[in-house]
Amino acid sequence: MEQFNLQAAKILVVDDNPINIEVVFGSLGEEFDVYMANAGEKALRLCDKKHFDLILLDIDLPGISGLDVCKKLNLDENTRDIPVIFITAYEDEESEIACWEAGCVDFIKKPINQITLKKRVDAHLRLKLQSDLLRRSANTDGLTGISNRRHFDTEFDREWRRCRRANISCTVAMIDIDHFKRYNDHYGHLKGDDCLKLVAKTLSEQLNRPGDLIARFGGEEFVVVLPNSSVEKNLKMIEQLLESVRKLKIEHLTSTVVPYVTLSIGAYTCFPSKSEQADSALDKADKMLYKAKQNGRNRLEF
């Protein structure tokens, strides 16, 4: 299994008491990447901008309380997997129950014992990073290393809903390697696997914008999602995907198109609405892919 780097972990400390922040930073600052916020609203804004591996959270904060911060984090699909440890002076049963119900994973009592702080932070970071590795493994296609169909279904549905809320465009592209069965029959399945891996790597290298997603849809078929960009930019990006594989010049002597590996792509762009579901966009992109194959392959239909 892939190894994780504990020292690369990002920790957010949320406390309005400078002395408490100084104690935590003094204990963890040399070992981890530590960020600080002195109010709940600031902490939530930071979580929108950065990915944290652990949050140390005071209950009593100016404005929104630590309990409410924790609840909001657990309701957000982008932050619900971040473990929250409350740093609290409360020792009554009612307060402990309120913390558990808010969604925390542990407590550290005030005044802070630095050894306890380090031990609990280390333990929960290890659990979090191991969980992240397992999640990535479950979401990754074993052959190509890109997202698998299961992960795509979840992420595309999430992205579709986000685009609908923000009233921004979403482009879906279905991609198929031309005459891949002939390639496998002629060159063998090991060469076929190598071809799939190289095509997947080449396509994923073209996609570097936030929100861009590529996944193996099944067999020799891939799917790409490009949110929040103009039709012209997305057309240019998809044509770049076509050209990037052409440039590889992977020999394919049994292709009826050209003697090297090419792609057929069908794409569909819209502004997601309540009347149209994500599956409908996929279906329309798939129909464009069929049209690309009917019109000679090695092309884009948009």
N, C-alpha and C positions, 0 to 999 in steps of 0.2 A: 504493500500500500504506500501511496505517496506520503512523504514525511511532512510534518508541519513545523513551523518556526515559531516557538512560543514568544521569542523576543520581538517578533514583528507585530504582536497583538496590540490593538488600540483600545485604550481604556478611557472612559469618560467619567470624571469625578464631578458630582453635582452637590455643592454645599455653599451656603452663604457665609460660613464662618471661615475667615482666612487662615486661622490657626489649624482647623481640621484639614483644609486643603494642603497646607504646608506639611502636615504630618504624613498625609497620604502620598504626596509628591515625593517627600523625602524617602519614603519606604519603597516606592515603586518606580520613581522617575528614571533611575539608571538602568532598570531592567526592561521596562516597557515604554511604549509610546503613549504618554499620558496627556489628556486634554482636560480642561477645566471649564465649568460654568457655575455661576453663582445664583441662578434662578431657573425655575422649571421651563419657562418659555424659551430661554436661551438654549437649554439642553435639547428641547424638541427641534429647534431650528438647526442645531449642530447635527442632530441625527438625520435630518433631511439632506444634509450636505456630505456627511461622511459615514462610512460603515464602521461601527464599533463592535468589538468582540466581547466587551463587558462594561457594565455601568455600575458605579458605586453611587448610591443615591440617598441623600438625607431626606427624612420625612418632612421636617418643618422648613419650608422654603417661602420666600416672598412671592406673592401672586399665587400661581397654581401650586398645589401641594405635591410632595413627592409621591404620595399615593396616587394622585390623579395623573401625574407624569407616567408612572408605571402602567396604569390602566390604558392610557393613550398609546404607549409603546406596544402593548400587547394586542391592541385592536388594529394596529397598522401591519399589513402583511410584509412590509419591508423591514420592520424592526421587532416583530414578535419573537424572533429566535435569539435576540440578544439577552443573555442572562442579566438580571438586575439583583444586586445585593444591597439591601438597605443598611445604612449606617445610622443607628438610632440610640437615643438615650432611654427610650421607653422600654419598660420591662413587664408591663401588665399584659395579661392574656388577651384582652380585647384588642390592643394595638398589634400584637403578634398575628392574630387572626386577620385583622384588616390588611396587614402586609402580605400574608399568604394569598388572600382573596384578590389583592391587586395584581398578583402575578410574579412576585419575587421568587428567587431560588434560594436565598439565604439571608442571614442577618450578621452584622458585626456591631457589637455593643460599644457605646462611648463610655468612658474615654477609650480611644482606639489602642488596642494591643498590637504592636507592629508585627510580631511573629504570627499572631492569629490572622491579621490582615494578609500577610504574604502567603500563608498556607492556604487560606480559603480562595484568594484570587488565583493562585496557581492551580488549585484543584478544579475550579469552575472554568478556567480558561482551557485546561486540557480537555474537559468534557465538551466544551463548545467547539473547539477546533477539531476534535475527533468526529463530532457530529457533523460538522461542515464537510469533512472529507468523505464521510459515508454518504451524505446528501449529494455531493458532487458526483460520486461514483454511481449512485442510483440514477442520476440525471444525464449521464454521459454515454454515448454510443461506444461500445467496447472496441469496435474496429477503427473508427475514424477519429475518435477523440472529441468530436463536437457533440452538441446536445442531441439527446435521443427523442423519439416521438412522444414519449410520456412527458418529458420536460417541456417540449414544444407546446403540447396541448395546454398545459398549465400557464406557461408564459404568454402564449398568444392570446388566450382568453383574458388574462390580466392586462396585456397591452391594448387589446381591443377596447376594453372598458375604460382604460385611462384616456385613450384617444377620443372616445365618445364624450367623456366628462369634460375634457379640455377643448373639444371641438377642433381637433387637429386631424390631418390626413393619416392614412395608413395604407401602405402598399404591401401586397403579398405576392411572392413569386414562387411558382412551382418549377423545379429544375430537374431535367432528366438527362442522363448520359445516353447519347445516341447509339443504338444498336449494341447495348452492353451485353446482351445474351450472346451475340456473335463473338464479342471480344472474349468472354469467358470460354466459349466453346473452342475458340482458336488458340488462345494463349494459356488457358488453364485458370483455375480458381485462385491460385496463389498470386499470379500476375493480376488477376481481376481485383483481388483485395488491395494490392499495391496501388492499382489505378484509383480505386475508390478513396484510399487514404490521401493520395496526392491531390486529387480533385477537391476533396473536402478541405485540406490544408490551404490550397490555393484560393478557394472561394472565401474561406473565413478570414484570410489575410487582407482581403479587400474591404472587409466590414469593420470599421473602427469608430463609428459614431455611437454615442450613448443610445441604448434602446435597440440598435440593430441586432437581429437574431438570425442565426442559421442553425438548422437541425437536419439530421438524416431522417427523412420521412418514411423510408422503407426501401430495401433493395438498393437500386442505383438512383433513387430519387431523393432530392433535397428540397428544403423549403426555406425561404428567406422572408423576413419581415423587416420593413423599413418604415418606421413611424416618423411623422412630423417633418416632412420635407416637401418641396415642390415636385410636381409631376416631372418637370424637366430634369431636376437633380436625380430623381429616382430612376428615370429612364437611362440617364448617363451611367448611374451606378450599375444597373442591371446589364447594360451593354458592356460595361467594364468586366463584369463577371464572365460573360460570354468570351470576351477577348482574352482574358487571363488564362483560360483553359486552352483556347486555340494556340496561344503562344507556347504552351508546354510541348506541343508537337509529339504527344504520346502516340506511338505507332498503332494504327488500327487498320490493318490491310483488308479486313472483311467488312468494313463500313461501306455503305452505298453512297455516303455523302462526300467525304474526302478521306485520304488514307491515314488519318490521325483522329484522336478522340475529340469530339465536339459535344456541345450541349444544345438542347431545345429548352426554351423557357417560356412559360406563360405567366403573365402578371396582371394584377388588378389593383386599382387605386380608388379609394373613396374616403369620404368623411363618415366614420361609423355613426349610425343612428340607432334609435331604439327599435326601429322596424327591420333592421338587418343584423343578423347574428354573425359571429366570427366564422362559423361553418359555411355560411353562404358565400363569404369572400373567398374562402379556400376553394369552394366549388367553382366559382367563376374563374379563378386563376387556373384551376385544373382544366377548364374548358378552353382557355387560351393556350395551355400547353398542348392539348390535343390538336388545336388549330395549327400550332407551330410545327407539329409532326406531320400534319396533313399537307402543309405548305412546303415541305422539303427538308425539315430539320435544320440544325445549325443556325438557329434564328430565334428572335424574340417576337412574341405576339402580346400586345399590351392593351 
